[in-house]
Amino acid sequence: MAYEEPAYDVVSKAEGYEIRLYEDRLAAQVRSNGGQNGSFQLLFQYISGANTSSEKVSMTVPVAQSEKIAMTVPVLQSAAENTGFMQFFLPKEFTSETAPQPTNPRVEITTVEGGYYAVRSYRGSATESNFARARTELLNALNADGHSVGGEVIRATYNGPFTLPFMRRNEAMVRIDAPRN
């Protein structure tokens, strides 16, 4: 079964990543401190009808996750400041005015600002170690190519848990400044 994906244009390709330009997208989001904390279940309940109109919302891909991690350079963060999110993108038929409103206060409707994202694709299970490797490879390549990163690296997963690992599509993606010509 094919799921709707956010539209993007590939602006350029480099060794190990590509730069994409995305438009603004609408998402249902759950913020959390230190991990998923049932975020997936809350978002799944939302698209299954836990909203003010009891409307079922079509599943889209990817499911996006991000966690702020403590860094030593260039920014210092305390563990108390660590927050993350999980997002389900809403089908493009919805606007901020027409999207069903969540009944759970932990679920919020948000606009994910479009822009340039550097993306490294990888296969296999969406484990923390596989994502960490892709994140490190992406950030090292961007640094070597002189790109400025503008946020946390996002884990984007496209397949359900019953998809064979070698057939799974995952991505590490991060907002960057406009690419140089």
C-alpha positions in Angstrom: 0.0 0.0 0.0 1.4 3.4 -1.0 1.2 6.2 1.5 1.3 9.9 0.7 4.7 11.6 1.2 5.6 15.2 1.4 6.5 16.7 -2.0 10.1 18.0 -2.5 12.5 18.9 -5.2 16.0 17.5 -5.2 18.3 20.6 -5.5 21.6 18.8 -5.6 23.4 15.5 -4.8 26.7 15.0 -3.0 28.7 12.1 -1.8 26.3 10.3 0.7 23.5 12.8 0.8 21.2 15.0 -1.3 19.7 18.4 -0.7 16.0 18.7 -0.9 13.7 21.7 -0.9 10.4 21.1 0.9 7.3 23.3 1.1 5.6 23.9 4.4 3.7 20.8 5.7 1.1 20.3 8.4 1.7 17.7 11.1 0.2 16.3 14.2 3.0 16.4 16.9 3.7 15.1 20.4 6.5 16.7 22.3 8.4 14.6 24.9 11.3 14.6 27.3 13.7 11.7 26.8 12.2 9.3 24.3 8.9 8.4 22.7 6.9 8.1 25.9 3.9 6.7 24.0 4.0 9.4 21.4 3.3 7.0 18.5 0.2 5.6 20.3 -1.1 9.2 20.9 -0.6 10.1 17.3 -2.1 6.9 16.0 -5.2 7.5 18.2 -5.5 11.0 16.7 -5.5 9.7 13.1 -7.9 6.9 14.2 -10.5 9.4 15.3 -9.4 10.8 18.7 -10.2 14.3 17.4 -13.1 16.7 17.8 -14.8 15.5 14.6 -14.1 11.8 15.2 -12.6 11.8 11.7 -10.2 9.1 10.6 -7.1 10.7 9.0 -5.1 8.8 6.4 -1.7 7.6 7.4 1.2 9.3 5.6 5.0 8.8 5.6 7.4 9.4 7.0 7.0 9.3 10.7 9.5 11.9 11.9 11.3 11.9 15.3 13.9 14.2 16.8 15.5 14.6 20.1 17.7 17.4 21.3 20.8 15.8 22.7 23.3 17.2 25.1 26.3 18.7 23.2 29.6 19.9 24.4 30.4 22.0 21.3 29.3 24.6 20.3 26.2 24.7 22.6 25.8 23.5 26.1 22.5 22.0 27.2 21.5 20.5 30.4 19.6 17.2 30.5 16.5 19.1 31.8 16.4 21.0 28.5 16.3 17.8 26.4 13.1 17.6 24.4 12.0 15.9 21.3 9.0 15.3 19.2 7.3 12.7 17.0 5.3 13.9 14.0 2.8 12.3 11.7 2.4 14.5 8.6 -1.2 15.2 7.6 -2.5 14.6 4.1 -2.1 17.6 1.9 -5.9 18.0 1.7 -5.8 19.5 5.2 -5.0 23.1 6.1 -4.5 24.5 9.7 -8.2 25.5 9.5 -9.6 22.2 8.2 -7.4 19.7 10.1 -9.4 17.8 12.8 -8.5 19.2 16.2 -7.0 16.6 18.7 -8.9 15.7 21.8 -5.7 14.9 23.7 -3.9 18.1 24.8 -0.5 16.4 24.3 -1.2 16.2 20.5 -0.8 19.5 18.7 -1.3 20.5 15.0 1.8 22.4 13.8 3.2 23.7 10.5 6.6 22.3 9.7 8.4 25.1 7.9 9.6 24.3 4.5 13.2 24.9 3.4 16.4 23.1 2.5 17.1 19.8 4.1 20.2 17.6 3.7 19.1 13.9 3.6 21.0 10.7 4.0 19.0 7.6 3.2 19.8 4.2 4.7 18.3 0.7 4.8 17.6 -1.7 7.7 15.9 -1.4 11.0 15.4 2.1 12.4 17.5 1.3 15.5 19.2 4.0 17.5 22.6 2.7 16.3 21.7 2.7 12.6 20.3 6.2 13.0 23.3 7.4 15.0 25.7 6.1 12.2 23.6 7.8 9.5 23.4 11.0 11.5 27.2 11.1 12.1 27.9 10.4 8.4 25.5 13.1 7.3 26.9 15.7 9.7 30.5 14.9 8.8 29.8 15.1 5.1 27.9 18.4 5.5 30.8 19.8 7.6 33.4 18.7 5.0 31.3 20.4 2.3 31.0 23.6 4.3 27.2 23.6 5.0 25.7 25.2 8.0 23.2 23.0 9.9 20.1 24.7 11.3 18.7 22.3 13.9 18.5 18.8 15.2 18.9 15.8 12.9 15.5 14.1 12.3 14.9 10.4 12.0 12.4 9.7 9.2 11.0 6.2 8.9 8.8 5.1 6.0 7.9 1.4 6.8 6.0 -0.5 9.4 7.6 -3.0 11.7 6.6 -6.0 9.6 8.6 -4.8 6.6 11.8 -6.9 6.2 14.8 -4.9 7.4 16.6 -5.0 4.0 13.5 -3.4 2.4 13.0 -0.6 4.9 13.6 3.0 3.9 14.9 5.4 6.6 16.5 8.8 6.4 18.5 11.1 8.6 17.6 14.7 7.6 18.6 18.1 8.9 17.7 21.7 7.9 20.5 23.6 6.3 21.0 27.1 5.0 20.3 27.7 1.3 22.9 25.8 -0.7 25.7 27.7 -2.3 25.7 28.0 -6.1 
